[in-house]
Amino acid sequence: MRIRARAAAVLLAAAVLAGCGSGPPLAVPLCTSGTVILTPEQTANAATIAAVGKRMGMPNHAVTVALATALQESGLRNLPYGDRDSLGLFQQRPSQGWGSVATVRNPRLAAASFYKHLQRVPGWATLAVTDAAQRVQHSAAPQAYAQWEDTSRQLARALTGEIPAGLSCQFPPAPKPGRTAALQQDALAELGPGGLSRATTPAVGWAAATWLVAHAASYGISTVSALGQTWTAQRGTWRPDPAAGTLRWS
């Protein structure tokens, strides 16, 4: 696998330089989770990775490992190129049994494949993030994943709902008519049975709300309300809202 730390670092640095916070829409749309700043593309891919992991019953540590791997390999971008025949978020190689080109370029399928390989690693759940990632990826720089441990853990905590309202995005709202059906279909495929309507626990409810915010730019969503808080794309933050109960969006 080609080492992609520099590409990921450049994207993150560019996002930081663009600025963040509430107020008027940014010239460059950004998403934030604590001190982590990403583009909407990176955030949507991260949310897909996290959702697929939880749908498969994987613990949050597995999500952290997967996010660290994707940050290192692709900068959380679904790359159409790579070293030799490496492609996609995880730079998986069709020639090495990772699936077809279409499979490794599909974020949802690529994430599922990563988790399946991770499950085959003996004792993976007790391994450090970089060691677990390396056992799956067989990188020429086995310790490179360690630099993303804090970032990936922060993202995993937000995207799995462990931290309520742990992720927000700010971008100029732009409705996209006709995307409602695709939104529901994708949410069902990534989040699992119930899709966006499932909220068996606060963490599950926040995971669904965070998934929606992470994908909001793609589906033309400008407002999300859940569990006593409301997020807007214009403002780019979550705020207390006594009227916010079950997950709603527009």
Helices and strands as residue ranges (DSSP letters): H 5-18, E 30-33, E 36-38, H 40-55, H 60-74, G 94-96, H 101-104, H 107-119, G 124-126, H 129-137, G 144-148, H 149-159, E 168-170, H 180-191, G 195-197, H 202-214, H 216-219, E 223-226, E 229-232, E 238-240, E 248-249
